[in-house]
Amino acid sequence: MRLKLAVLLLALASPALAAPFVERTLQELPPEIGTDAVLVVVSDKPGAVRWGTNGWRVPAQPWPADTRQVDAGAVETRLTGPTIDGRYRAHLGPFRQGVSSLEMVLRHDDGSWGSLQGRDARVAVRAGAPNRRRPITIGRGPWLGKSGRLDLYEEFQDWEHADCRGVDPADDARSFGDGKDASRDLIAFYSRREGDALYLRADLLDLGLGDERHALDLVVLVDCAPGGQTALPDFVHGRTAFGWDLAITVDHAAAARVRDAQWRDVGGFLGAYFRSDLDAVELGVSLEALRKAGWDGQRRLGFAVYTLKKGDPRIADAFREASLDDGRLDTLTFEDHLGGTAKYSVILHGNQAVQPMSWVHDLVESRSTLTPGGNPTGYLRALDAHELLRMPANINISATLAASAEWGARAFNDRIRRFLDGKPETGQGALLGGVIAEHIMPYFENALAPHGGAGANAAAVRLKDEALDRIYGGPPRSVFWIPERVVRGSTFQDVLTDARGRPTGYRYTVVDQTTHLTRWYGHADAHGKNGFKINRINGVSCFIINDDADQWKFANTDGGLWVWTRRDLVKKALDPDQEQLTLVFDDWEAFSGRSFTSFGVGNDNPDNYERGLRWLANHPWVQVVTLEEITTWGWREVDRGHRPDLAIETYDWLRHATEESYHHWYYGSPQEESFVNTRPERVPGVQVPKAYGEVHRPGTLLGDIWANVARAPANRVRDLAEAVFLVTMYETAWHDEDMNDYLPKTASGDYRFPDTTWDPIAGWARAMHSRVGDASIAAHAARWAASPPSGVRVWKVDADEDGEDEYVVADGRAFYVFEDDGARLMLAAVRAPDGRADTFVAGLLPCPGDEARRDRETEREDGPVRPHGLVDWWATGRGSRYVNETYRAEALADGWRFTSPDGLVRKTVRLSQGRLTVEYDVAPAAGTLSVRTGLAPATLDLFMGQALTTTTRADGAVVAESGRVKVALAPRAGAQINAFAAFGGKGPRGTAFAHQVEVQGQGRFGFVLEPELR
């Protein structure tokens, strides 16, 4: 079947993209590039680009990274890679004034050289020269890489928005009743002159497989000379209002007729390529064909494009033609016309708490939990798709997940770092800021801190900023993520400033169209144009997650983007108001194929998402962007004024689960367990004296603990206390939910099936929140650091506000605090003579081991999931009974003696000059005892990505060092380090932010902890 085509164009302003990249092999170099371009030289082999400027002269500095001068006229820039497509690249430029040419060859590491048939490669540099990243290839193009089991190719990604002559409305094709109207519905047209060819392309709303053979004809008419023909080829009904000089009639991919105005065949067809999954066709003719039709080589080319049903003389759709009823094509589209764009953005949201490394590794990539198509699941799938397809993305990652990955899955963070480096071959993305551990912000607003300080939310922002900066680096962020989008009018201020009015640096956040905007400003307003624009609410500029596109982001139509999303994007590209954004979002687990499946069964989300993203990547009239980029465009905002009274809102599922207000989860309701009134259990069946309460209410856990933290002297240990408090408040007051049918709505917008069942606080949330008192322990250490005793001091104090004493021994150099549960060392800190202090044992940031509502050590693959010190892990005669037994404590002049309930284990700790001597006396009936300690020098810095090194001294001591903190665990007589201890599949660092050491002994044995802060 044949396909026929004609064109016109409406020029709409579109935001400029970043500095253009021209990405070519030596064989693909264009004759010239602009001075503003970055030339990305591509090679199949590792090596270097040897290059010079202006006839092999040494380029003026600055030079690209990893560049060195090699002779009087040349430098070499190292090729980096391989990237995901297996190739190597070097970035040259942009170029300073005075550079008129680049000369280059490739020197490969295997000793071979790359050139152009033995000649140096040369490209001219000229201000104003056109820049295109890739040359047009009719056909699938180069291999991009492999995603799962699927090989991806360039396809239509060599086309750019600068080639797009405009967009045409969807669903305006004539109906022929054969079910193929969408295959004939033109939605975009492109042209590019390159080399000796004219390349053309048309996008269709939904091209059916094989429809070009039996349902679709396409014609392109070209006006390239004075005069010309007005009749349409092949006796099609109608005429043109202009004279055309060349008609290109495509007969699917194999052949086409190229005729002049006198109906003579002039030849020059270069082929065509159809893809039904990408709903596009590209073709080419030689410029010689235009010359034969009368083109003088200078005249601006004009186009008309239309489609036909095979065998029917009526036009089905004509590009940018207002009406087909008058029997005439009225409008030419010229080769310098430029249409508008639809803007599309996606947020990948990763918000896991600190988990054991085996869990993190499985989340990152699983080759055992597969999609129905047999592809891997995991976080890498979304990064793979965006990197392979060169599509930008926003990444919101909790500091707890980022820190866990940096500790035990660094390759994943390396991928994110590459994704943020600005190079097109590694993907292009931007980080969102926020709070350290996704606590629910309205209940911790800075203004709710009567005891002063910057506020809990402010501390969370500061700590996350530090973590993101240290782990990922990169430019400052201006877009802030509010956890679970739980926000009320007064919460917006905490995006902008702390309690003292100091700016956070953030100006933007994200809210939802179908909840926040609808409930605050009405359904009609939210679902009109304002629902796609930036809304300024209480001084914060808000991007809007758009409900329809978001709900269908994992759906496909014929292997491409969901067709109703296509229709909406076409409308946005055509709208004179180009300041509209389609924004979609989901948990990274959903993009991974792991959502709502108990992480045991993969779904098809990643495969479907990749197909939709591939469709977007091959349609450059859709501008896929990051939110950070949009902040630089100067878009006008819908100013909503200041409304501090705005009611608390969140996203749709959570709004349904909380009976339309998160307050029901925090404060309780007849069917939602109250968090504010819950008293956590110290041990099973024994509640602590205080309820959780609120940060502004003295006499409650949160109020008193945050007061202890906020009033502690400012030092690194207090920073850790803040981090512990906020990490334990992760997803504050989360409940179990068993009614999830939230999408059906009544005519008034209410839930057709509201939540009506009793929902308790989630077990994992109980386990997390019950450890909030650990922050107070760290606050006690911060106060000790500011005012240490002159000698050894021993005392008891309810440091964690749970109604039970902890046992402290400290001097001017070190601070140690123990619990009676297992007589474990909860925290140890060291102090320098100048007053600086830091911790070296503090397993307080990882999640508790189970849902038992207390910090019970458990016998699981990963060993202790919170690596404390002096954990009596296993006795050959008594098993694991001592891990959580309540030991009796006896104060000594220089320490403590702890005795197990059965009297078989006694441990004595004594302090001298900061060194803690630990002595065990184990009865024969208990057998050999294994004692585990998590060495965590500079604990919070380990969380922030600082490296931990371990060595073994000549005396057998294990030495752990991070930054300026060092600690040695030295065995004494009768004890030995168990080098074969089973800490789980990920070894002694399988639990985050500590290196675990196991000491074994029987009878009398011991060891010494020797901390140092330099």
N, C-alpha and C positions, 0 to 999 in steps of 0.2 A: 504494500500500500504506500501511497505517497503522502507527504505532509507538506503543507504550504504555509507561508508566513509573511506578515507585514508589520511595520512599527511606527509608534509615536511616543512622545515623552513629556512628562511634567517635571520640571526641575524643582526639587524641594531641598531646603538646606538640611545638611546632615552634619553632626559633630565630627570634627576631624579626628582621625586616629593618631596613634603615636607615630614617632619617626618611622618612615617606611623601611621595610626590610626587602632586599633583593637577594633571594636565596638560590644560588645557581652552582652547578658544576662548571668547570672550565669550558666544557663543550656547549653549555647553555648561556654563556655570558651575553648580555645584550650589547649593542654597539655603544650605548651610553647610559649613565645613571645620573641622578641628581646629586647635587652637593649635600642634600639633606638625608641621603640614603645611607643605610648600613648595608654593606655588601657582605653576605654570608656565603663564604666559599665552602663548597661541599665536596667531600672526597670519600671514596669507598675504602681507602686505606689510611691508617694512622701516619702521622708525619707532621709537616709544617708547610705553611705558605711562605715562599720566598717572594718578596714584593718590593717595589719601589714606586715612585711617583714621577711624573713629568719626564719620562725617558730614563728610567732606572737611576733616580736620585733618591737619597735617603729621605724618607718622609719626615716632615716636621713633627715634633712631639706635641701633645701626648700620644703615645703609642698604645695599642690594645694591650691588655694583660698578657703576660707570658710572651713578650716580644723582645728580641735582641738583635743588635746589628751584627751582620755577618761579613760584610765587606764595605768598600767605599760607596757603593751605590744601592745597597739592599739591606732589608731587615727580614727576619723570620718570625712569624707568629705561629705558635703551636696550635695544631688542630686538636680540639677536645672531643671526647666521645669514648666509645660509641654511644649514640643516643638510641632511642627506642626503635629506630629504623636500621640500626646497625652501621650507620655512617658517621663521619667525623666532620667537624665544622670549625671555621675560624671567622670572627667578626671583624671587619675592617670598616672604619668610618664611624660617623659622618666626617666629611672632609672640609678642611679649612679653605678659605679663599686663596686662590693661587694654584690649587691642584687642578690640573686639566686632564690628567690621565693616570691610570694605574697599570703597571706591568707586573705580571706574576707567573710563577711556575710552582709546582708542588714537589717537595722533596719528601719521599716516603721513607719510613723507618726501615724498609727492606732494601734500601739502596737504590730503588728505581726513582725515576722522575716523571712527573705528569705535566704535559704541555699540550699544545694544539698542533698535532702532526709535526712535532719537532720544533715548533715556533713558540715563542713566548706569548702568553695570553695578554690581551690588552683591552681595556674598556675606557672610553672617554668619560670625563666627569664634567657636567655642565649644569649650571643653575637653571632650574625649570625643566630639566629633562624628565620625561615620564618614568615613574618607577612602578614595576610590577614584580611581586615576589617570585612568581614562577611563570615560565613560558606556557602557552596553551599547548596541550596535547589532546588530539582528538582520540578519545579512548580512555582506558582506566588510569593511565599515568603510572608514576613510580609507586613502588611498594612503600607504605607508611609504617608498617609493623604488624604485629599479631596481637589480637585481643582474644583471649581464650583460644578457641580452635579456629578463629576466623582471621584470614588475611585481609587487611584493609589497604586500599589503593587511593591515589590522589583523586580519581574520578573528576568531579567538576570543581575541586578546590583551587585549581589554577586560575579560576575567574575571581575577580574582585568587585567590590562595590563600585569602583571607578569605571568598570566596564558596563555596569547596569544602567540601561537607558530609562528605566522606570518600572513601575508596578501597575498592574491592571486589576480592576475589581474581580473578586471571585464570584462564581455563580451567575455570571452575566452571559454565558454561552447560550446559543439557541438550543432549545430542547428538541431532540429528534426521536425520543421515546425508545432508544435502544440501550439505555443504561450506561452509555459511554460519554455522556455530556461532560463529565469532569475531566476526561482525557483530552477534550478539545478546548478546555477552559484556560486561556492564556492568563498567567498572572505576572510574568516578568519577561523582559527581553534584554539582551546584551549584545555588544559588539566590541571588537578590538582589532586594530590593524597591528600586525606584528611581523617583522621580516617581510617576506613577499606574499603574505596571505591576509585575507580578511576572515576573521573568525566570528561566528554568530551563535547565539544560544537562545532558547526559549524555555521557560518554566511553565509547567501545567499544574492545575490544581491537584489532580490525582490521575496520573497516567497509568492505565491498566497494562498488565503484562501482555505484550504482543499487540497492543492496540494500534501501534504504528503500521502494522501489516494489514489491518482490515477495518479500522474504525477512524483513522486519523490521517489527514493530509495537512501539510504545512507549507506555506509559501512565504518567501521573503522577496519583496520588491525593493529595488535599490534605485534611488535617484542620484545619478552621478554625472549628468551632462545636461546641457540645455535641451529644451524640447522634451521628447519622449512619448511613450505610449500611455493611453488612459484606459484602454480596455483591459479586463482581467484575463490572465492566461486560462486556457482550457475551457473557454465559454462559461466561466463562472459568472453568475448574475451580478451586475453592478459595474461601476467604473470608478476611476480615481479622480480627485479634484486637482491632481498634479500629474506631471509626466514622469513615468518611471523608465529606466534605461536597461535594467538587468532584472530578470526574474529567476529565482532559484526555487525549484520544485523538488522536494526531497522524496525519494522513493525508499523508505526506511533507511537502514544504515549502509546499504551497499551501493546505491547509485542515485543520481539526481540529474535533472535537466537544468542546464544553465543557459538561458536564452536572452538575446538582446531585444530591443524594442521592435525589431523587424521579425521577431520569432525565430531568429537563426541561433542554432546551438553554437556557443563559443567555448565550451569545455571549461576546464580549470577546477572541477569539483574535487575537493580534498578529502571527502568522506564525512560521515555523520555517525553519531554515537547516541543511543537511547538507553536510559535507565528508568525502568518503571518504579523501582524502590526509591529513587531520588527525583522522579517526576520531572525530568529534564531531557533535552536533546541539544547537542552541540554539533556544529558543522563548519566547514571552511571552504572557501574558494580562493583561487589565486588572484593576486592583484592584476595579473595579465588579463583575466576575464573582464575586469572592470575597464581596462584600457581598450579592449576590443569593443566594449559597449559605449565608448566615447569619453571615458574619464581622462582628464588631463593630468592626473596625479596630484592636484592641488585642491580641487573643489571638495567642499565638505559633503560627506555622504549623508543622505537621508534614507530612512527605511519606513516601510509599511509591512505589517505582519498580520497574517490571518490564518485561521484553521478551517478545515472542511471535513464533513463526513464523506468518506469514500463513495463516489458515485452520485453525490447530491450536489447540484450546482449552487446551493445557497451557502453563504458564509456562516460558519458556526460561531466564531468569535474573532474579533479584530482588536489588536492591541491598542488600547487607549482610544477606541472609537466610541463616541458618545452614543450613537444609535446606528443600527443596521437597517432601520426601516426606510431610509431615504435612498437606498441602493447605491450609496456612494461612500468611498473612503476619503475622508476629508483632511486627515492630519498626517503630516510627516514627522517622524522622530529622527533627530539628527545625532550624529556620532559623538557630539560633545555634550549632549543632554545628560543630566544626572537626576535620578529620582530620589525619593525619600527612603527612609529605612524604618523598620520596626526594631525596637530595642528589647533585648531579651537577656535575662540574667538568672543565674542559679546559685543557690547557697547550699554547700555541703556542710552539714552540722554534725560534728563529733563531740559528744559530751559525756564520755565515760569517766567514771571516777578512777582512782588509782587501783588497778587490778593486778593480779599475778601475771607474770610474763607469758605463761602458756595461754592464758585467756587473750591477752593483747595480740600475740602472734596469730591466733586463730581468727581474730577480728580483722587483722590486716589482710590476710590471705588464707583461704582454705581450699585445698585441692581434694578434700574428702567430702565437704558439704558443697554440692554443685547445684547449678541452675538446672531446670528441666532440660535445657539444651546441652548439658554436659560441660558447661564452662565453670571456672572457679568462682567462688564468692569471696567477698571481703572488700575492705576499704580501697584496695588498689584498683578495683575495677573502674571506679569513677575517675581516679587519676589517670589510669591508662586511656580511658576514652577521651578525656579532655586533652591529654598530651598527644595522643595519636592524631586527633582531629584538629589540633591547634586551636582549641576553644577555651577562652578565659572562663574562670570560675571564682566565686567567693568561697573562702574556707573559714568557717567558724569552728575552732577547736578549743575545747576547754583546756586550761593549763594542766589539769590533772591528766588528761589523755596525752597532751603533748609531752609532758614530763615522763609519763610511763613509757611512751614510745622512744624518747631519747635515751631512757635507761636501758631498755631491753629490746627495742625494735628500731634501732637507729636508721636502718635502710629506709623505713617508711618516712621518717622525718627528712632524710636526704632527698627523697622524692618530692616532698613538700618544698624543701629549700630550693630545689631546681625549678619547681613550678613557680616560684616567686622571683626567679633571677632575671626576668625580663627577656629571656631568649626565646624566640618562637619555637625552636625545636624541642624545648623541654616543657612546653605549656606555659600559659601566662595566667597568673592568678593574683589574688589579694586576700590578706587576712582581715578578719573582723576582730575588733577588740571586745572587751566585756569584763566579766568578773571571773575570778580565778577558778571557781568550781560550780558554776551554774546554780547558786542558791537563789531563792525567790526574793527578788529585790524589794518589793513593797513593804515587807515586814522587817527590813533592816535599813530603812532610809536614814540618811545621814542626820536628818533633823530629829530622829528618834533616839538620840544619844545624849541624855541629860547630863552625863558625866563628862562631856566635852570630847575633845579630839576631833579628828577629821571625819569619823563615822565608819561604820562597818562596810557599807557599800564602797566608800572611798578607798578603804584598805584593800578590798577585793579588786578594784580597778587597778590600783597601783601594783599589786602583786602580779596580776595577770600581765600587765604591760611589761614588767621586768622579765617574766617567764618567756613571753613571746619574743621580746627583743633579744634575750640571751640565746634562746633555742633557734630562732629563725632569722633574726636580724631583719633587715629591710627598712623601708621608709616608714615614717610615722603613719598611724592609722587614724581615720576620722569617722569611721562607721562603727557603731557600738551595737552589740547584741544583748538584748534584755532576755534573760533566761525564760524559756517557755512563753515568751511575749506576755508575761504576767506583769501588767503595768496599770497604774492609776494616774490621775492627774499630777499628784505630787511626786511621783517617781521620776518624771522626766528631768527634774532638776539635778538628780544624781548622775545623769548622763553628762551633764555639763560641768558641774563643780563638786567639790567636797563640802563638808559642813562649814569650812572656814571661807568658802567662796573662791577657792583657788581652782582655776580651770583644769579639767581633765584632758583637754585636747580633742575631745570628741564633740561632733556637731550633728551627727546623723544617727538614726536607729531604724529599726524595722518593725512594723506592725501589720495587722491583717485587714484585708478588705471586708471579709464577710463577718467579722466580729467587731474589732475596734472601730473601724470607720462606720459600719452599719449601726452599731449600738450607740455611738456617740453623736453621729450626724445624720442618720437616716439611710434607709435602703437605697432610695433613688439617687442620693448624692454619692454614696459609696460605690454604687455600681454604674455610675456614669463616668465621665472623663476624669473626675477628681480621683477616682479609685486607681488610676494609673499614673498619677502625677506625684511629685514630692509634696507632702502635706506638712506644713510647719505647725507643730502642736506644742504649746507651752515652751516655745523657744527652741525646740528640737526638730530638725528636718527629718521627716519619716518617709522611708521607702515602703511601698505597700506590696505585700504578698497577694497575688491575684488568684482568686479562688478557682475559676474554671481551668485555667492553664495548669495550676498546681495540682488539682485533682486528677488530671489526665496526663501528667508528665511521663508516666510509665506505660501509657497506652500507645499503640501503633495503628496506623492505617496503611495496609499494603507494604509493610516493611519500612515505613517512614513515620514522620511526626503525625500525631493525631490530627485528623483533617479539620476538626473544629478549631483547634489551636492555629492551624494554618490560616483559616479564614479570618480569625481575629488579628493575626499578625499582618495580613494583607491590608486590613482596614487601618491598622496603626501606621503602616508604611505610606498609605495614601492620604492620611489625615494631614491637613496643613499645620496642625499643632503637632510638631515633631518631638515635643517634650513629654513623652509618655513611655512608660516602661512596663514590660511584662516580667514579673518576678516570681520564680518558683523556689521551693525550699523543701528539704526533708532531712530527717536524721540520716547520717552517713550509713547506718545499718540498712536503711531502706534502699539506698543506692547500691548497697553491697549485695542485696539479695538475702538479707538475714533478718528482716523485720517481721515481728509477730509470728515467729516460727520456733520460738524457744532455742534459736540458734542451732537447731539440729537438722533443719530441712531448708534447702535453698529455694528461693522463688525466682521468677524470670525478670525481676525488675532491672538488674544490670544489663541484661541482653536487650531488653526493650528500650531502656534509657539510651544505650549506645546507638541504637538504630535511630531514635528521635534526634539525638545530638548530631549524628552523621548527616541527617537531612538538613538540619540547621547549618552545619558547617559547609554544606554544598549549595547554600542559598544566601549569597552575600548581601541581599537586600534585607536580611535579618542581621542586625548588628549585635552579636553576642559580646557582652561587656561585663566588667566588674562594677560594683557600686562605687568603689573608690574612683574609678575613671569618671563616672557620671558627676561626682562631686566637683570635678574641675571644669565642667561645661557651662556653669552659670545658668542653669535652668531656673525659670520662674517657679515660685512655690505657691501652693494654696495655703494662705495664712489663716489658721484657725484661731488665732489669738491665744489668750491665757485663760485656761479653765482648770484650776487646781482641783475642782470638785469632780472631775471626770471619774466615773465608777471604775472599779477594777475590772479588767478584761484580759482575755487570753485567746488562744486559737480554738478552733471549733470543737475538736475532739475533747480537749481539756475543759472547755466551757461546759460541755454536756456532762462530762464526768464529775464536775464539781457543782452540779446543779446551778449553773450559770454564774457562779462566783467562787474564786479560789478561797475566799473567806470561809466557805463551808468546810474545806479541808483543814485550814489553819485553826479556825475557831470552833468547828464542829456544827452539826445539824442533827435532826432526828435520824438521819440515815448515813451520816458521815462521822466517823470517830474524830473527836477533837484532839488536835495536836497540842494546842496551847495548854490544855488541862491534863495532858498525859505526863505521868511520872515514869521515867524509864526504870528498868530493873537493874540493880547493882549485880545481883546474882539471880538465877531463876527463882521467882516467887518473892523476892525482896525488892521493893521499890525504893528509890531514893526519896529523900524528904521533900524535894521541890519539884514542881511541874516545870515543863519547858518554858512556858510563859512567853515573854517578849523582851527585846533588848532594852526597852525603856521602862520595864517594870522591875524595880528592886524586889528581892525575895523570890525571884524565879531563876531557874537555871540560866537561861539566856541573858537575863538582865544582869545577874551577879557575875557570871563568867565573862561577859563582854566588858563589864566594868573593870574586872581584874586585868583584862588584856589591855584595854584602852588606857588605863592609868599606869601601866608598867613603864619603866624608863625606856626611852627609844634606843634600841640596840638590835643586833641581829637575832637574838633569842626572842625578843618581842615580835619581830617580823615572823618568826616561826609560829609563835602563839597565834597571831592573826591568821596565818595560813591554816593552822589546824582548826581553829574555830570555823572558818569559812568552808574548808573541805568537808568537815563533818555535817555542815548544813546543806550539802549537795542535794538539789531537788527537794527543798524543804517541805516536810509534811506530806510527801507523796503517799497516795493511797492505792490499794488494789482496786481494780475496776473490772466488773464482769458484765457490764452492758455497754456495748460498743457501737450500736446502730444509731449513729448521730447524724447521718446525712439527710434522711427524710425530714422535711419541714412542712408545717402547715402553711396556709395562705398568708398568715400573719408573720411568718418567719420563725415561729416557735418549733421546738423539737416535737416531731410526731410521736417519738418513743422516748420520753424523758427518762433519765436515770431514776429508778425507784427502789434499788436494792441497798442493803447495808454494806458499807465499804470501810474496812479497817485500814489503819496505817500499814503500808507495805512492810513486810518483814525486813527487807534489806535496808529500808529507811530507818526502821527502829534500830538496827545494828549500827548504822552510820551515826545517827543523831545521838545515840546513847553515849558516844565517846566525845561529846562536845567538851566535857570537863578536862580532857587532855590539854586543851588550850590554856586552861588555868594553871596546869602544872608548868607549862612552858613560861607563863607569865611570872610564876614564883621564881623560876630560874633567872628571868630577866631582872627581877628586883634584886636577887642575890648578886648578880653581876655588877649592879650599880652600887651595892653596899655590902661587900663580903665580910665575913667574920675574920678576925685577926688570927685565930687558931681554929682547930677542929671544933665544929659544933654539931650536935645531934638533937633532932627534934621531930615531933609528930605534928602533922597538920592535914586538915581535909583539903588538900590542894585542888582536887577536882570537883569539889562541891557535891559529892555523892553521899555524904553522911557517914563516911568511913575514912579513918586517917590513912595518910601515906607516911612513909618513913624516910626522913631526909638526913643525909650526912654531907657536910660541906666544910670547906676551908677557903682560904684566899685564892686558891688555884682551881678548885673543881667543886662541882655540885652533883650529887647523886640522889635520886628519889626512887623509892621502891613501893610496890603494892604488896599486900599480903597474899593476893591470888598468885600462887606459885612463887611468891617472894621474888617476883621478876623486877628487873631494873627498867623503869619506865622511861627515864630520861637521865642523861648525864651531860654536863656542860663543862667547858674549860674556859679559864679566864687568863688573859695576858696582863702583865704588870700595868699597862697603860689603860686598862679598863675594858678593852675589847673582849667580847665573849662569843662563844658559839657552842653548838652541841656536837657530840660525837657518838652518842647512842640516843635515838629518838625515833622509834618505829611508829610514829603517830599519824602519818599522812596516808598510808594505804587503808583500804576498806577493811573492816573487821572480817573475821573468817567465816561467819555464818549468820543466820538470822536469829540467833539465840538472845539477842538484846543485851549482850554484854561482850566484853573483849576476851572471849574464850579462845585459847589456842586450840587448834584442831589438827587431827592427824589426817592430812590430805596430801595430795601429791606434792604440793608446793611447800610443805612444811609450815612453819609459822607464817601466817599471812601478814602479820604485823611484827616485824623483826625487833623485838625488845632485847634486853640483855639478861643474862643469867636465867634463861628459861630451862627449867629442869625437864628436859624433853622426853627422855626415855630411860627407864631403869629395867635392866634385864630381869630382875626379880619381881617387879611391880608394874611393868608396862608404862602407860602414859598417865597414870593416876596423879602424878605430882604436878602436871602442867597447870592445873587450875585449882589444886588444893589450897585451902586457907591456912597459911603458915602462922605460927605464933611468933611474935616479935619481942625481942628483949634488947633494951638500949644498953650500949657499952659506952665507955668514955670516948672512944674514937670510931664508933660505928654501930652495927646492929648484928644480932644473932637471930636467925630465922630457923624454926624447927617445924617439920612437917607434922600433920596431925597424928600419924602413927609412930612418930619419934624416930623413924629410920633414917631420915635425911636432916642434917643440920648444916646450914651454911652461915659463915661468919664473914662479915665485910668490915674492913678497917681502912681508915683514910690517913694518909700521911703525905704532905706536900703535893696534893693533887692525885697521888697514885692510890688506887683502890686495890687492896689485897683481898682476894676471895679464897676462903678456906672451907672445904667440904669435909664432913665426917659422915660417911655412909655406912650403915650397918650391913653386915653380910647378907641379911635376908633381902635387901634391896638390890644386891648385885652390883653390876657396873652401871654407873650413871652417866648419861650423855647430857651435857649442858651446852645450850646454844646462845650465842650473842651476835646481834646484828651490829657491826661496826659501821657507823654512819657519820664520818667526820664532815663538818659543815653541812648538816642535813639539808637545810633549805637550799643551799647552793647545789647540792646534788639534785634536788628537785628542779632547779633552774637549768640543769643540763651540764653542770661542771663535772669533769672527769674524776673518777675514783681509781686510784692505783693501789695495788696490794703487793707486798714483798714479804719474804721470810728472812728474818735475821739469823745470824749464826747460832744464837741460843734457842732457835726454834720458834721465836715469837712471830706472830702474824702482824704485819704493820699495814695499816690502811691510812691513806693520805688523800686529801682533797683540798686544794687551795692552800690556806695557811694552817689548816688543822690536820694534826696527825695523831693517831692513837695506835698503840701496840698492845696486843693481848699476848702475854708471855706465860707459858705453862710453868708451874713449879713442880717440885718432886712429887711423883705419883700420878701426874697428869700427862696426857699427850693430846696433841691436835689430831683429830680424826680426819685424815686426808681423803677418806673414802665415804664420808657422810653422805647420805642420800637426801638431798634437799629438794628433790623433784626433778622433773625433766629439764629444767632450765638452770640447775646447779645452784651454787651458793648465792647467786644474784637473781634468783628467780622471783624474789620479792623485791619490790622497788626500793631504791635509795638506801641500800645497806649491803654489806658483804658479810654473809653469815659464816661464823666459825663455830665448830663443835669441838668441845673439850670432853674427853672421857677419863674416867678414873673410878677407882673403888677404894673403900676404906677412907684413908685420909689423902686428899690431894687438893690442888688449888691452882690459881693463876693470878696474874696481876694485870690491871688495866692502867696504862701509862699514857695519859693525854698530853698534847702540847699544842699551843697556839702561838705561831710565830708572828 
